[in-house]
Amino acid sequence: MKIIYPYNEVLPRKKAHDAYIMRACVSMASAGHEVTLLCGKGSLETQKLFQFYNICPNSTLKIIQLPILRRNNALKIQCNFLFFWQAQRFIKKSKPDFVISSVLKQADFHLKRRVKNCHYIYEVHQLAWYPTFKENVDYRKVKKEKEMLERCDLITVTTDALKRILENDPYRLDVPIQKVPLACDFDSLKSQRSTPSLLNLFYVGQLYESQGLQRLLKALKGAEGIELTVVGGKPSDVQKYKNYCQELGLGKKVIFMGFYPTEKLPKILEKADAFITTFDNSERMPYVAHTKLHEYQAWKKPIIAPNLEVVRDHLDQGALLYEVHSEDSLKQALLHIQNESVYKNLLEEALQTVPFTWKKRGFLFNKLLNKVNKAKV
């Protein structure tokens, strides 16, 4: 089948979303489909993108760059319409079997201009409303989002929590909704701890506020025997947390590495004994899939994570969970994992875990495409 995935960005963006889209397109191409990813002009050439995202250079995925206004012009103008219009022209000319999107405005534009005999799938990664939103909800945006989703032939979500939200008010959709989890193809890391007396704990990911790094740094102050390495984040965020470490007097207990491309991560993570994530139980965080959980699991080391449904659904072994709003619970988890028998048990569980790979995801998505195709005949 012929599939087009329009994405109105210049690549790479160095975000979880663009990495997801690239690997999702590659997995569908690997399943035998003719897949074309449309992205903004100014992106790296195809082979350099494959290298950046650590993708096999022999992938059959086609990447076509279309004109885009992303303040990369003399007038510093940013506008989606140019890319949307060019993408629609490409879709109309190509006559694909499927158009898949995960950007609301992009999907809305194409759904209003449907091409005959083409099926439209929208991949939900975040929404305009969550049960955690108590005030300042823009219900006009929620209504517009619902209207767009109702026009789709299939909606995919990455978690059961997102599916339940869409099945109930204020969305209450009748469109088929299918859970398709995130995936990861990272190789496992070496399992041997080099220094049993010191736990090398790693945090890998973005550093925006709801990721909860400040909570971790406060808890770390009361936990001896741990060295924390933080990989990722914008320079401004890194500097902010470096300053916070100085205020807490953490000294050399925390090392900030900044952002590293995927292909360089294995070398950076060589001395990792365990991984940690500390995202909040607020807004979208308890409902959406977290890329780092899949990455951590693929690396096959013990994990410390908040005790939330999205974590429990994914990490059924090899993980030490703490109560998300309890600083003391996090401190206890940091101390508990240093117990040699606890660590060894978690490591054994982590080594036995079988990650959900992109190849498996490609097969699952292939079944969904065939099901939608048959239903529309």
C-alpha positions, 0 to 999 in steps of 0.5 A: 500500500502507498502511505504518505506521512506529512510532517510540517517541520524541518528535521531533525528537531531533536525531539521525541516526536520527530524521532517517533515519526521517522522510526514509525515511517521506517517500520511501515516501509520495512513491512513492505509498504511504499512510504513517503515522509513529507518534511520541510525544506532545509532538513538534512538530506535523507542519508544524514537523517538516517544516520542522525536517527540511527536508521539502516541506510538501506531503508526504502523510506522516501523523504521529500522536502517541501517549501516551509516557512519556519522563520528561516527566511529574510522576513522571519515569517512563520506560517503553516499554510505553504507546507500544508498546501504543497503537501495536499498537492502531493497527496492529490497527485500521488493518490495514496491509500493512506495519509497518516498524521500526528499534528492537529492542524496538519490533519485538519487541513487534509481532512477538509480536502479528502482525496477519493479512496484515500483513508486518513489515520490520526495518531494521538500523542497528546490532547487539548484536554485531560482529566487533570485540567481543572481550569483555564480549559479552552473548550473551543480548541477541544471542540475543534479537535473533536470535530477533526478526530470524528472525520478520521477513519482510524485513531491510534493511541499509545496508551490505554489512558488516552483511549479511555479519554477519547471514549468518554466526555468531552470527546466521546468518539465513535471512530475506531480507536486502536492502541499501538504502543511506542517501540524501541530498537536500542541495543542493551548495555553491559550489565556489569557494575564497575564500582559496586560502592557507587551507583551511577544513576542516569537521567536521559531526556528533556528538562522541561519543568514537568519532567520533575528533575528539580524533585530528583535533585532535592531527593539526591541531596539526602542520598549518599553513594549515588552519582547522577548523570543528566543527558539531554536538554537545551543549554538554557535548561542545563544552565538553570539546573546547574545553578540549582545544584550549586544552591543545593550544594550537590557539588560533583554528585551531578554531571550534565552532559547536554544533548547527544544524537542517538548514535553517540548514546551507547558510548555516553551510557557505558557506565550507567548502572540504573536509569531514572525518570521523575515526571509529574502527575499533572496535565498530560504526563500521567496519560501519554506514553513516555519515550524514555521508558521504552529506551530505558527498558531496551537498555536493560538496566534497573529503572526508578520511575513514578508509581503511575498507571502509564508506568505500571502498564509498561514496566511490569518488571525491572523497575522500582516505583515511588509515590510521585508526590512524596519526596521521602518516597523518592529518597527511599527508592534512591537508598533502596536500589543501592542494596546489593540484593535489591539491585541484582534482582531488578537487574535480573528482571530487566535482562529478562524483559523483551522490548516491543521493537519497531519491527513488531510495531510495523507488523501490528500497524500493518494489520490495522492498515489491512483492516481499515482497507477492507472495511472501506472497500 
